[in-house]
């Protein structure tokens, strides 16, 4: 669950993130741009108070990105 902090279509999205069951609120920033005729996505997730939370979210983002890549490859989107 989170709150949008910045919406700048089509370039930037920034929001807070609070995982259910966690006391910690973090911030996610996603920026979109063009690079060599393709879309570049820069994702930053910050504000973790300990390495366990950071590592757990890093694994989650890795799995999420693999899913997006698979969807793109399957659909040709």
Phi, psi and omega in degrees: 000144180199180180233132177290131179256330181206129174234110181231070182299142355263025190258324189211146176222128180223134182206159174276157178223127178230109181286131180303129181094354179252149177275347190266135172251134180237179181231134179245135176232129179234124179241139181245140179205176177255138177210117180055040177078007180237167178273130176254133177241123177248120183244131177228130179233117187226168176102017181282140181269347179209161185290333179296314178296317179301312182295320179297317179290324178299317178296320178297316179295320178301314180295320180297314181296320177299322178295318178296316178300317179297318179298316179299315181294322180289320186264343184072016182297000000 
